[in-house]
Amino acid sequence: MIITIDGPAAAGKGTLAGILAQKYKLAYFDTGMVYRAVGLEMVLAGQDIGDENLAEAVAQKLTFPQMMELSKHRDFRSNVGGQAASVVSAHPRVRAALLKMQQDFACNPVFADGTPAQGAIYDGRDTGTVVCPQADVKFFITATPEVRAMRRFKEFEAKGMRTSFETVLEDMRIRDERDSKRAAAPMKPAADAIIFDTSDLSIDEVVEKACKIIENRQKNS
């Protein structure tokens, strides 16, 4: 089974994906990691993340071990990593360079330890529209910018990262606009995606709704 979960930052995609992956014993692919890795690698090297030629070259050389090493950096999950990922992911040639790796995972999904899995859950922006349009179940998870910004602000506070709610909200609005208007695979729900607005839902409520849909699909497949 292939499940895709798309949507904007801090909507709850990652939390839902992790829970569902564990519940249904599926491999988990966070596609945002590949773009964060490319973006952060460029930031650390002092390169211009807006330069598509440079970004493409970094993307073509990216390896899984390199991505995992970059994921340990303090800025990988910070605003720095998020904004860099948003910028480089808007480059068509960067997306093309990384697309095959993401698509191949659906054919041969594996867990983090390398053992084979019977399916995969994708977490990203365009996994249901571009990466895996053949997915068995597609979700699009969203929430208001204010709710998402507060969630992210609290995450940063918990990690000791100093910022303001207003800064996080503005960054999120800029990122949303860039992600939804980029020429290469704009962020939008797939035509057959189930849309959840999590603004007023707890994670338990979201999980319950998602599980009912998945299990109905399994019964009817």
NUDO-737282 format. One record per residue: z, y negated, x negated of N, C-alpha, C, CB in turn; residue in one letter. Coordinates in Angstrom, 3 decimals. Last residue first. Glycine has a CB too. Example, Ala and Ser with C-alpha at 12.3 -4.5 7.8 and 13.67 -1.06 7.14 Angstrom:
2
      n_Z      n_Y      n_X     ca_Z     ca_Y     ca_X      c_Z      c_Y      c_X     cb_Z     cb_Y     cb_X res
    7.080    2.250  -12.850    7.140    1.060  -13.670    7.870   -0.030  -12.900    5.725    0.598  -14.084   S
    7.800    5.690  -13.190    7.800    4.500  -12.300    7.800    3.300  -13.200    9.046    4.473  -11.308   A
//
This chain:
221
      n_Z      n_Y      n_X     ca_Z     ca_Y     ca_X      c_Z      c_Y      c_X     cb_Z     cb_Y     cb_X res
   -1.682    3.110   10.461   -2.740    3.303    9.445   -3.184    4.758    9.368   -2.248    2.843    8.062   S
    0.402    2.717   12.122   -0.934    2.648   12.710   -2.064    2.888   11.719   -1.124    1.321   13.349   N
    2.631    2.824   10.501    2.522    3.777   11.603    1.086    3.853   12.137    3.483    3.389   12.732   K
    2.165    0.649    8.816    2.203    1.995    8.252    2.014    3.056    9.343    3.530    2.225    7.513   Q
    2.385   -1.472   10.587    1.091   -1.225    9.938    1.038    0.204    9.385    0.846   -2.254    8.798   R
    5.090   -1.263   11.174    4.100   -1.093   12.255    2.726   -0.786   11.673    4.030   -2.364   13.144   N
    6.140   -1.870    8.686    6.333   -0.518    9.224    5.423   -0.238   10.414    7.785   -0.321    9.636   E
    5.386   -4.572    8.418    4.934   -3.565    7.446    5.026   -2.165    8.047    5.773   -3.644    6.147   I
    6.765   -5.744   10.596    5.301   -5.827   10.506    4.760   -4.746    9.578    4.865   -7.222   10.008   I
    9.414   -5.200    9.937    8.868   -4.722   11.212    7.344   -4.696   11.168    9.351   -5.610   12.377   K
    9.661   -6.584    7.510    9.757   -5.119    7.537    9.178   -4.545    8.828   11.216   -4.680    7.382   C
    9.495   -9.274    8.324    8.461   -8.702    7.454    8.468   -7.177    7.514    8.662   -9.169    6.007   A
   11.834   -9.567    9.838   10.526   -9.784   10.455    9.420   -9.115    9.634   10.245  -11.293   10.601   K
   13.767   -9.034    7.838   13.705   -8.219    9.049   12.339   -8.337    9.727   14.814   -8.632   10.024   E
   13.275  -11.119    6.011   13.086   -9.726    5.605   12.937   -8.825    6.828   14.265   -9.253    4.735   V
   14.015  -13.317    7.581   12.642  -13.201    7.079   12.336  -11.751    6.709   12.427  -14.126    5.855   V
   16.733  -12.801    7.966   15.839  -12.892    9.124   14.382  -12.726    8.712   16.029  -14.231    9.841   E
   17.662  -12.915    5.330   17.802  -11.665    6.093   16.869  -11.653    7.302   19.263  -11.474    6.553   D
   17.237  -15.559    4.673   16.411  -14.554    4.011   16.505  -13.227    4.755   16.840  -14.379    2.539   I
   17.125  -17.526    7.706   17.830  -16.974    6.552   16.929  -15.930    5.911   19.212  -16.357    6.962   S
   15.138  -20.291    8.780   15.404  -18.853    8.776   16.202  -18.462    7.539   14.087  -18.059    8.835   L
   14.112  -22.807    8.865   15.334  -22.560    9.631   15.673  -21.073    9.715   15.194  -23.132   11.031   D
   11.922  -22.591    7.087   12.789  -23.782    7.065   14.131  -23.518    7.742   12.090  -24.960    7.749   S
   10.008  -20.658    6.897   11.385  -20.264    6.599   12.370  -21.425    6.611   11.436  -19.594    5.265   T
    7.415  -19.653    8.724    8.038  -20.905    8.298    9.528  -20.607    8.134    7.781  -22.089    9.340   D
    4.995  -17.268    8.069    6.415  -17.469    8.343    6.814  -18.851    7.853    7.284  -16.368    7.668   F
    2.006  -15.802    9.133    2.646  -17.003    8.590    4.100  -17.079    9.035    1.887  -18.270    9.030   I
   -0.033  -13.242    8.117    1.060  -13.568    9.029    1.833  -14.715    8.399    1.994  -12.321    9.304   I
   -3.598  -13.473    7.590   -2.216  -13.516    7.105   -1.236  -13.799    8.240   -2.069  -14.578    6.011   A
   -6.310  -13.494    7.999   -5.531  -12.436    8.649   -4.080  -12.382    8.164   -6.193  -11.096    8.410   D
   -7.198  -15.608    6.481   -7.489  -15.621    7.921   -6.652  -14.598    8.674   -8.971  -15.353    8.164   A
   -4.613  -16.642    4.225   -5.791  -15.837    4.524   -5.977  -15.825    6.033   -5.654  -14.384    3.955   A
   -3.486  -20.025    3.795   -3.293  -18.680    4.339   -4.625  -17.953    4.478   -2.585  -18.746    5.699   P
   -4.014  -21.547    0.561   -4.117  -21.576    2.017   -3.894  -20.167    2.540   -5.501  -22.135    2.481   K
   -4.744  -23.198   -2.327   -3.673  -22.477   -1.637   -3.822  -22.653   -0.131   -2.281  -22.972   -2.108   M
   -8.135  -22.782   -3.513   -7.027  -23.597   -3.004   -5.994  -22.745   -2.271   -7.556  -24.687   -2.072   P
  -10.050  -21.741   -5.666   -9.071  -20.988   -4.877   -7.900  -21.843   -4.409   -8.550  -19.827   -5.683   A
  -10.907  -24.570   -7.251  -10.854  -23.133   -7.479   -9.716  -22.520   -6.682  -10.690  -22.825   -8.974   A
  -10.335  -27.144   -6.461  -11.643  -26.588   -6.128  -11.645  -25.072   -6.261  -12.722  -27.195   -7.021   A
   -7.224  -27.992   -4.921   -7.998  -27.614   -6.100   -9.301  -26.937   -5.670   -7.172  -26.675   -7.021   R
   -5.605  -28.631   -2.814   -6.892  -29.320   -2.904   -7.734  -28.920   -4.105   -6.666  -30.784   -2.944   K
   -3.242  -27.249   -3.003   -4.011  -27.111   -1.764   -5.400  -27.729   -1.847   -3.257  -27.738   -0.626   S
   -2.237  -27.965   -5.524   -2.516  -26.555   -5.223   -3.421  -26.392   -4.002   -1.211  -25.803   -4.996   D
   -1.904  -30.743   -5.253   -2.817  -30.208   -6.262   -3.214  -28.774   -5.923   -2.171  -30.266   -7.657   R
    0.003  -30.840   -3.217   -1.305  -31.470   -3.023   -2.322  -30.906   -4.001   -1.204  -32.994   -3.187   E
    2.143  -29.496   -4.410    1.557  -28.985   -3.168    0.144  -29.539   -2.969    2.448  -29.350   -1.962   D
    2.689  -31.233   -6.562    2.218  -29.874   -6.819    1.553  -29.273   -5.581    3.381  -28.987   -7.274   R
    3.590  -33.477   -5.202    2.425  -33.584   -6.080    1.817  -32.203   -6.321    2.812  -34.244   -7.423   I
    5.822  -32.392   -3.934    4.729  -32.948   -3.128    3.451  -33.064   -3.945    5.120  -34.324   -2.569   R
    7.379  -31.714   -6.165    6.919  -30.666   -5.257    5.753  -31.156   -4.402    8.070  -30.195   -4.361   M
    7.952  -34.172   -7.287    7.190  -33.190   -8.070    6.595  -32.124   -7.161    8.085  -32.533   -9.139   D
    9.501  -35.220   -5.193    8.231  -35.853   -5.559    7.352  -34.897   -6.349    8.480  -37.128   -6.372   E
   11.678  -33.431   -5.238   10.864  -33.578   -4.033    9.506  -34.181   -4.366   11.586  -34.448   -2.999   L
   12.723  -33.885   -7.805   12.237  -32.544   -7.444   11.306  -32.622   -6.235   13.426  -31.592   -7.144   V
   13.476  -36.562   -7.542   12.487  -36.167   -8.546   11.869  -34.819   -8.200   13.127  -36.110   -9.938   T
   15.406  -36.395   -5.532   14.204  -37.211   -5.309   13.088  -36.833   -6.290   14.543  -38.710   -5.446   E
   17.396  -34.888   -6.745   16.686  -34.326   -5.602   15.369  -35.072   -5.386   17.563  -34.391   -4.329   F
   17.198  -34.999  -10.340   17.637  -35.538   -9.048   16.825  -34.885   -7.941   17.486  -37.091   -9.001   S
   18.609  -33.112  -13.089   17.500  -33.787  -12.421   18.049  -34.353  -11.122   16.281  -32.812  -12.162   T
   19.587  -30.864  -15.506   19.835  -32.174  -14.919   18.557  -32.786  -14.348   20.441  -33.106  -15.959   R
   20.536  -27.562  -15.214   19.408  -28.459  -15.507   19.621  -29.784  -14.787   18.048  -27.815  -15.081   M
   22.339  -25.550  -14.704   22.757  -26.647  -15.575   21.640  -27.586  -15.968   23.374  -26.099  -16.800   G
   21.688  -23.742  -12.853   21.311  -23.409  -14.228   21.697  -24.505  -15.215   19.819  -23.152  -14.310   K
   22.429  -25.009  -10.548   23.135  -23.784  -10.910   22.856  -23.375  -12.354   22.741  -22.656   -9.968   A
   20.505  -27.041  -10.489   21.925  -27.367  -10.687   22.693  -26.148  -11.172   22.550  -27.899   -9.383   E
   18.218  -25.536   -9.938   18.318  -26.243  -11.209   19.772  -26.592  -11.519   17.458  -27.515  -11.184   F
   18.871  -24.650   -7.363   18.616  -23.682   -8.426   18.791  -24.338   -9.794   17.199  -23.089   -8.292   E
   19.000  -27.072   -6.018   20.234  -26.280   -6.163   20.086  -25.215   -7.240   20.607  -25.620   -4.828   K
   16.279  -27.757   -6.131   17.278  -28.636   -6.745   18.578  -27.863   -6.996   17.546  -29.872   -5.842   F
   15.154  -25.741   -4.575   14.849  -25.793   -5.996   15.866  -26.657   -6.744   13.433  -26.331   -6.215   R
   16.236  -26.445   -2.063   16.450  -25.104   -2.631   16.241  -25.131   -4.137   15.498  -24.070   -1.979   R
   15.219  -29.023   -1.783   16.666  -28.827   -1.868   16.994  -27.459   -2.457   17.310  -28.973   -0.482   M
   12.478  -28.467   -1.596   12.979  -29.274   -2.710   14.488  -29.099   -2.880   12.640  -30.757   -2.491   A
   12.371  -27.062    0.806   12.017  -26.390   -0.444   12.542  -27.142   -1.651   10.512  -26.233   -0.552   R
   13.134  -29.072    2.605   13.917  -27.842    2.502   13.639  -27.146    1.181   13.608  -26.901    3.675   V
   11.067  -30.930    2.159   12.466  -31.300    1.946   13.352  -30.073    1.775   12.970  -32.144    3.109   E
    8.694  -29.564    2.876    8.913  -29.996    1.486   10.373  -30.308    1.196    8.068  -31.218    1.180   P
    9.368  -26.733    5.030    9.122  -28.163    4.833    9.361  -28.536    3.373   10.026  -29.010    5.763   T
    7.711  -23.644    4.184    8.879  -24.378    4.681    8.594  -25.851    4.436   10.229  -23.913    3.971   A
    6.100  -20.372    4.103    6.172  -21.811    3.878    7.492  -22.369    4.397    4.992  -22.521    4.553   T
    4.169  -17.605    3.292    5.527  -18.099    3.499    5.582  -19.585    3.181    6.540  -17.318    2.628   I
    2.031  -15.336    4.515    2.004  -16.691    3.949    3.347  -17.315    4.320    0.763  -17.561    4.497   F
    1.146  -11.931    3.895    2.081  -12.925    4.410    1.796  -14.271    3.761    3.546  -12.495    4.156   F
   -0.710   -9.093    4.662   -0.719  -10.399    3.995    0.269  -11.329    4.695   -2.153  -11.019    3.996   K
   -1.292   -5.698    4.036   -0.490   -6.686    4.769   -0.487   -7.981    3.964    0.980   -6.170    5.017   V
   -3.311   -4.543    2.493   -2.950   -3.942    3.776   -2.164   -4.908    4.662   -2.137   -2.675    3.548   D
   -5.930   -6.388    0.824   -4.526   -6.000    1.002   -4.243   -5.474    2.406   -3.619   -7.184    0.711   A
   -8.380   -7.307    0.096   -8.357   -6.006    0.761   -6.935   -5.550    1.085   -9.043   -4.966   -0.109   Q
   -8.077   -9.532   -1.424   -8.468   -9.744   -0.024   -8.453   -8.454    0.790   -9.851  -10.365    0.040   P
   -6.462  -10.157   -3.904   -6.495   -8.890   -3.156   -6.851   -9.121   -1.693   -5.140   -8.173   -3.255   C
   -7.287  -12.724   -4.933   -6.916  -11.613   -5.809   -7.054  -10.266   -5.099   -5.483  -11.794   -6.309   V
   -7.996  -14.344   -2.600   -8.873  -14.147   -3.755   -8.540  -12.882   -4.548   -8.789  -15.349   -4.667   V
   -6.180  -14.249   -0.449   -7.528  -14.778   -0.239   -8.490  -14.424   -1.363   -7.470  -16.271   -0.087   T
   -3.763  -13.263   -1.295   -4.353  -12.698   -0.085   -5.781  -13.137    0.162   -3.526  -13.060    1.089   G
   -3.248  -14.790   -3.552   -3.362  -13.341   -3.703   -3.997  -12.681   -2.482   -1.994  -12.737   -3.957   T
   -2.863  -17.454   -4.079   -4.158  -17.044   -3.529   -4.344  -15.536   -3.584   -5.291  -17.728   -4.280   D
   -0.258  -17.741   -4.949   -0.838  -18.809   -4.140   -2.121  -18.363   -3.429   -1.126  -20.023   -5.014   R
    2.181  -15.080   -4.996    1.368  -16.120   -5.617    0.908  -17.191   -4.665    0.192  -15.514   -6.257   G
    2.902  -11.794   -5.471    3.560  -13.056   -5.137    2.750  -14.162   -5.805    5.078  -13.077   -5.605   D
    2.205   -8.526   -4.341    1.774   -9.693   -5.106    2.455  -10.942   -4.567    0.237   -9.850   -5.055   Y
    3.247   -5.269   -4.618    3.455   -6.517   -3.889    3.068   -7.656   -4.823    4.946   -6.661   -3.390   I
    1.646   -2.040   -4.598    2.137   -3.250   -5.249    2.337   -4.389   -4.252    1.172   -3.684   -6.343   A
    1.894    1.569   -4.989    1.364    0.344   -4.407    1.992   -0.850   -5.077    1.608    0.301   -2.898   G
    3.103    3.593   -6.283    2.203    3.957   -5.194    1.593    2.742   -4.493    2.941    4.803   -4.187   Q
    3.156    3.361   -9.893    3.701    3.063   -8.564    2.650    3.411   -7.521    4.128    1.561   -8.445   A
    3.916    4.783  -13.145    2.989    4.489  -12.031    3.729    4.232  -10.717    2.005    5.651  -11.843   P
    5.911    3.063  -15.614    5.653    4.241  -14.782    4.782    3.866  -13.586    6.982    4.871  -14.303   T
    6.557    0.755  -16.989    5.270    1.374  -17.244    4.965    2.603  -16.420    5.182    1.724  -18.647   G
    8.776   -0.627  -16.311    8.923    0.315  -17.422    7.643    1.079  -17.726   10.027    1.292  -17.119   D
    7.960   -2.091  -14.107    8.216   -2.818  -15.349    8.341   -1.882  -16.553    9.481   -3.648  -15.212   A
    5.405    0.022  -12.594    6.685   -0.677  -12.606    6.891   -1.321  -13.972    7.852    0.292  -12.272   F
    1.931   -0.470  -11.800    3.004    0.174  -12.561    4.273   -0.656  -12.442    2.604    0.352  -14.053   V
   -1.219    0.130  -10.218    0.082   -0.556  -10.260    1.125    0.237  -11.028    0.583   -0.818   -8.851   P
   -4.211    0.114  -10.455   -3.292    0.941  -11.239   -1.926    0.255  -11.346   -3.874    1.214  -12.652   N
   -5.331   -1.635   -8.653   -5.940   -0.312   -8.812   -5.011    0.654   -9.540   -7.261   -0.428   -9.567   C
   -3.849   -3.918   -8.951   -3.859   -3.277   -7.634   -4.425   -1.863   -7.708   -4.671   -4.112   -6.641   A
   -4.484   -4.684  -11.532   -3.135   -4.188  -11.270   -3.066   -3.463   -9.931   -2.129   -5.342  -11.295   F
   -6.973   -5.807  -11.421   -6.853   -4.457  -11.963   -5.495   -3.846  -11.653   -7.083   -4.471  -13.464   D
   -6.381   -8.415  -10.565   -7.034   -7.474   -9.648   -6.888   -6.033  -10.121   -8.514   -7.821   -9.501   Q
   -5.256   -9.549  -12.867   -4.478   -9.484  -11.634   -5.071   -8.463  -10.657   -4.413  -10.869  -10.977   Q
   -7.341   -9.332  -14.681   -6.062   -8.704  -14.997   -5.227   -8.526  -13.732   -5.290   -9.541  -16.034   M
   -9.282  -10.935  -13.407   -9.506   -9.501  -13.549   -8.198   -8.767  -13.827  -10.512   -9.229  -14.668   K
   -8.175  -13.602  -13.571   -8.342  -12.910  -12.296   -8.472  -11.397  -12.456   -9.557  -13.447  -11.580   L
   -8.123  -15.026  -15.917   -6.920  -14.258  -15.562   -7.093  -13.393  -14.317   -5.766  -15.198  -15.349   L
  -10.567  -16.300  -16.076  -10.112  -15.526  -17.232   -8.939  -14.615  -16.882   -9.716  -16.462  -18.366   A
  -10.639  -17.690  -13.671  -11.589  -16.604  -13.897  -11.117  -15.699  -15.030  -12.981  -17.167  -14.214   A
   -8.668  -19.597  -14.139   -8.479  -18.629  -13.058   -9.405  -17.432  -13.248   -8.734  -19.288  -11.687   R
   -9.936  -20.996  -16.179   -8.646  -20.340  -16.443   -8.407  -19.263  -15.393   -7.476  -21.376  -16.443   V
  -12.106  -22.031  -14.874  -12.346  -21.054  -15.938  -11.056  -20.337  -16.344  -12.966  -21.743  -17.157   R
  -10.968  -23.863  -12.974  -11.718  -22.667  -12.555  -11.876  -21.614  -13.643  -13.076  -23.071  -12.078   P
   -7.770  -25.140  -13.105   -9.000  -25.028  -13.903   -9.757  -23.752  -13.506   -8.670  -25.018  -15.435   H
   -5.427  -24.977  -11.788   -6.503  -25.692  -11.090   -7.815  -25.635  -11.858   -6.109  -27.144  -10.861   A
   -3.648  -23.889  -13.509   -4.200  -22.989  -12.490   -5.306  -23.652  -11.676   -3.094  -22.515  -11.558   S
   -2.806  -26.043  -15.015   -3.768  -25.119  -15.631   -4.391  -24.189  -14.587   -3.081  -24.288  -16.732   V
   -1.088  -27.321  -13.061   -2.236  -28.017  -13.668   -3.254  -27.010  -14.209   -1.762  -28.958  -14.805   V
    0.834  -25.397  -12.440    0.023  -25.979  -11.375   -1.231  -26.641  -11.932    0.839  -26.994  -10.581   S
    2.010  -24.953  -14.939    1.297  -23.868  -14.266    0.361  -24.412  -13.199    2.286  -22.881  -13.643   A
    3.228  -27.430  -15.345    2.178  -26.988  -16.270    1.340  -25.883  -15.641    2.791  -26.497  -17.595   A
    5.102  -27.390  -13.277    4.037  -28.393  -13.263    2.891  -27.997  -14.185    4.588  -29.760  -13.671   Q
    6.693  -25.199  -14.125    6.039  -25.216  -12.820    4.884  -26.193  -12.759    7.035  -25.553  -11.751   G
    7.676  -25.942  -16.639    6.821  -24.773  -16.510    6.044  -24.764  -15.210    7.641  -23.525  -16.613   G
    9.133  -28.233  -15.824    8.130  -28.319  -16.893    7.141  -27.157  -16.770    8.813  -28.309  -18.295   V
   10.971  -27.316  -13.995    9.890  -28.180  -13.513    8.764  -28.274  -14.542   10.429  -29.583  -13.191   N
   11.503  -23.893  -15.202   11.897  -25.269  -14.907   10.729  -26.044  -14.311   12.409  -25.969  -16.177   S
   10.894  -21.420  -16.112   11.149  -21.553  -14.674   11.589  -22.955  -14.285   12.202  -20.559  -14.241   R
   10.469  -22.050  -18.837    9.502  -21.216  -18.116    9.646  -21.375  -16.606    9.677  -19.745  -18.503   F
   12.292  -23.399  -20.343   11.404  -24.206  -19.497   10.432  -23.372  -18.677   10.628  -25.170  -20.348   D
   13.613  -21.477  -21.868   14.375  -22.215  -20.848   13.486  -23.018  -19.901   15.358  -23.149  -21.520   R
   11.842  -18.381  -22.279   12.066  -19.787  -22.666   12.737  -20.555  -21.524   10.721  -20.470  -23.055   H
   11.158  -15.937  -21.388   12.555  -16.100  -21.804   12.889  -17.549  -22.146   12.848  -15.212  -23.003   K
    8.455  -15.960  -21.016    9.294  -16.006  -19.806   10.773  -16.173  -20.133    9.097  -14.739  -18.985   S
    7.391  -15.534  -23.513    7.432  -16.906  -23.019    8.351  -17.031  -21.803    6.023  -17.383  -22.664   L
    7.569  -12.728  -23.499    8.352  -13.497  -24.469    8.484  -14.949  -24.015    7.701  -13.430  -25.867   E
    5.755  -12.074  -21.505    7.155  -11.711  -21.338    8.054  -12.477  -22.309    7.334  -10.211  -21.532   M
    3.370  -13.005  -22.675    3.851  -13.583  -21.418    5.335  -13.296  -21.220    3.045  -13.037  -20.231   M
    3.193  -11.298  -24.867    3.324  -12.738  -25.092    3.874  -13.417  -23.846    1.967  -13.357  -25.485   Q
    2.836   -8.805  -23.569    4.038   -9.051  -24.382    4.275  -10.540  -24.643    3.925   -8.314  -25.713   P
    0.275   -9.380  -22.301    1.479   -9.133  -21.506    2.747   -9.345  -22.332    1.456   -7.711  -20.938   F
   -1.544  -12.146  -23.759   -1.205  -10.729  -23.657    0.068  -10.574  -22.834   -1.031  -10.096  -25.065   T
   -4.163  -14.507  -23.829   -2.829  -14.157  -23.334   -2.659  -12.639  -23.227   -2.579  -14.813  -21.965   L
   -6.660  -15.305  -24.482   -5.898  -14.611  -25.529   -4.526  -14.130  -25.046   -5.718  -15.529  -26.727   K
   -7.576  -16.631  -22.272   -8.343  -15.470  -22.737   -7.567  -14.649  -23.761   -9.668  -15.923  -23.339   Q
   -5.791  -18.792  -22.112   -5.784  -17.751  -21.080   -6.482  -16.481  -21.561   -6.458  -18.263  -19.805   A
   -6.582  -20.341  -24.298   -5.227  -19.772  -24.270   -5.177  -18.608  -23.281   -4.175  -20.858  -23.887   V
   -9.153  -21.046  -23.453   -8.981  -20.305  -24.703   -7.605  -19.639  -24.757   -9.165  -21.241  -25.911   A
   -8.592  -22.522  -21.157   -9.342  -21.270  -21.044   -9.140  -20.418  -22.286  -10.839  -21.548  -20.828   E
   -7.324  -24.746  -22.278   -6.574  -23.863  -21.387   -7.267  -22.511  -21.247   -6.403  -24.513  -20.008   A
   -9.423  -25.940  -23.684   -8.254  -25.437  -24.410   -7.479  -24.433  -23.567   -7.336  -26.597  -24.820   L
  -11.099  -26.552  -21.511  -11.578  -25.726  -22.611  -10.415  -25.111  -23.384  -12.457  -26.549  -23.550   N
   -9.573  -28.261  -19.878   -9.943  -26.926  -19.398  -10.413  -26.015  -20.516  -11.025  -27.033  -18.352   E
   -6.930  -30.209  -20.362   -8.169  -29.860  -21.060   -8.547  -28.426  -20.703   -8.014  -30.026  -22.608   D
   -4.454  -30.614  -19.335   -5.581  -31.037  -18.512   -6.928  -30.693  -19.121   -5.508  -32.509  -18.271   G
   -2.673  -30.027  -21.295   -2.851  -29.018  -20.252   -4.001  -29.370  -19.303   -1.559  -28.855  -19.462   I
   -3.092  -30.570  -24.591   -3.320  -31.248  -23.318   -3.607  -30.209  -22.236   -4.492  -32.264  -23.431   D
   -0.489  -29.216  -26.721   -1.877  -29.330  -26.260   -1.933  -30.010  -24.891   -2.543  -27.934  -26.193   Q
    1.875  -28.555  -27.953    1.487  -29.956  -27.919    0.062  -30.171  -27.468    1.673  -30.563  -29.258   G
    2.774  -26.038  -27.753    1.866  -26.290  -28.878    1.409  -27.746  -28.929    0.651  -25.374  -28.788   A
    4.204  -26.166  -25.437    4.947  -25.932  -26.678    4.096  -26.210  -27.915    5.460  -24.498  -26.717   L
    2.062  -26.470  -23.631    3.069  -27.525  -23.770    3.798  -27.379  -25.102    4.078  -27.480  -22.594   V
    0.757  -24.000  -23.928    0.072  -25.240  -24.299    1.061  -26.383  -24.509   -0.947  -25.623  -23.224   M
    2.720  -22.266  -22.981    2.186  -22.070  -24.335    1.503  -23.343  -24.818    1.193  -20.881  -24.368   E
    2.913  -23.183  -20.366    4.021  -23.413  -21.296    3.574  -23.232  -22.739    5.183  -22.467  -20.987   L
    0.392  -22.379  -19.282    0.808  -23.774  -19.301    1.891  -24.055  -20.319    1.283  -24.180  -17.948   G
    0.475  -19.567  -19.646   -0.604  -20.365  -20.238   -0.166  -21.828  -20.366   -1.898  -20.257  -19.382   V
    2.801  -18.975  -18.161    2.698  -18.609  -19.570    1.629  -19.432  -20.279    2.391  -17.122  -19.709   A
    2.161  -19.851  -15.617    3.281  -20.484  -16.321    3.191  -20.199  -17.820    4.635  -19.981  -15.758   R
    0.128  -18.032  -15.102   -0.210  -19.458  -15.220    0.915  -20.240  -15.904   -0.496  -20.058  -13.829   Y
    1.560  -15.680  -15.027    0.451  -15.791  -15.974    0.065  -17.253  -16.172   -0.765  -14.979  -15.485   V
    3.455  -16.087  -13.005    3.896  -15.942  -14.388    2.755  -16.140  -15.372    4.521  -14.579  -14.596   M
    2.247  -16.056  -10.558    2.561  -17.364  -11.130    2.970  -17.278  -12.587    3.658  -18.023  -10.339   G
    2.162  -13.434   -9.813    0.966  -13.997  -10.450    1.223  -15.370  -11.056   -0.164  -14.092   -9.444   T
    4.228  -10.974  -10.063    4.380  -12.413   -9.835    3.223  -13.100  -10.557    5.788  -12.949  -10.347   D
    4.139   -7.902   -8.784    3.347   -8.757   -9.682    3.519  -10.203   -9.246    1.830   -8.350   -9.674   F
    5.832   -4.907   -8.565    5.893   -6.332   -8.217    5.127   -7.137   -9.258    7.370   -6.824   -8.123   Y
    5.432   -1.719   -6.966    5.411   -2.562   -8.160    5.315   -4.022   -7.733    4.226   -2.180   -9.099   A
    7.646   -0.395   -4.459    6.342   -0.891   -4.875    6.478   -1.713   -6.159    5.699   -1.737   -3.753   L
    9.668    0.635   -2.695    9.358    1.231   -4.006    7.935    0.895   -4.454    9.539    2.758   -3.955   K
   10.519   -0.675   -0.496    9.384    0.230   -0.310    8.901    0.870   -1.613    8.243   -0.516    0.331   Y
   12.720   -2.119   -1.566   12.861   -1.319   -0.344   11.756   -0.275   -0.209   12.858   -2.226    0.878   K
   11.638   -3.474   -3.782   12.716   -2.497   -3.964   12.813   -1.559   -2.759   14.063   -3.217   -4.185   Q
    9.750   -5.076   -2.524    9.334   -4.174   -3.600   10.381   -3.084   -3.805    9.106   -4.958   -4.914   A
   11.334   -6.588   -0.800   10.382   -5.631   -0.246    9.926   -4.616   -1.299    9.174   -6.368    0.330   L
   12.782   -8.126   -2.673   13.484   -7.252   -1.724   12.549   -6.180   -1.178   14.074   -8.075   -0.566   I
   10.714   -9.522   -4.006   11.637   -8.656   -4.736   12.348   -7.660   -3.833   12.656   -9.491   -5.462   G
    9.534  -10.969   -1.899    8.754   -9.977   -2.642    9.665   -8.998   -3.374    7.820  -10.670   -3.639   A
   11.619  -12.702   -1.151   11.106  -11.714   -0.207   10.366  -10.606   -0.943   10.180  -12.379    0.821   L
   11.836  -14.192   -3.524   12.993  -13.466   -2.997   12.538  -12.360   -2.058   13.955  -14.426   -2.267   T
    9.246  -15.290   -3.728    9.775  -14.411   -4.759   10.949  -13.570   -4.272   10.195  -15.222   -5.950   G
    9.007  -16.885   -1.366    8.091  -15.783   -1.677    8.711  -14.772   -2.635    6.804  -16.328   -2.274   K
   10.349  -19.141   -0.619   11.054  -17.875   -0.470   10.198  -16.665   -0.796   11.572  -17.751    0.921   G
    9.411  -21.560   -1.238    9.345  -21.203    0.177   10.102  -19.906    0.449    7.886  -21.067    0.627   A
    9.160  -22.507   -3.830   10.486  -22.499   -3.207   10.460  -22.222   -1.709   11.160  -23.811   -3.450   A
    5.722  -23.517   -3.589    6.930  -23.314   -4.383    8.189  -23.389   -3.527    7.003  -24.342   -5.500   A
    3.700  -22.050   -0.897    4.095  -23.068   -1.866    5.400  -22.726   -2.583    4.232  -24.401   -1.177   P
    2.119  -18.754   -0.720    2.786  -19.924   -0.178    3.201  -20.881   -1.271    3.988  -19.516    0.632   G
    1.850  -15.147   -0.203    1.428  -16.436   -0.736    2.228  -17.572   -0.106   -0.071  -16.648   -0.499   D
    1.969  -11.912   -0.786    2.855  -12.947   -0.261    2.484  -14.256   -0.948    4.375  -12.586   -0.490   I
    0.479   -8.791    0.002    0.402  -10.088   -0.673    1.319  -11.085    0.024   -1.056  -10.616   -0.696   T
    0.584   -5.359   -0.631    1.117   -6.450    0.181    0.989   -7.742   -0.619    2.610   -6.184    0.593   I
   -0.816   -2.200   -0.515   -0.859   -3.494   -1.202   -0.401   -4.573   -0.222   -2.303   -3.804   -1.749   I
    0.000    1.203   -0.841    0.000    0.000    0.000    0.000   -1.249   -0.873    1.224   -0.008    0.949   M
//
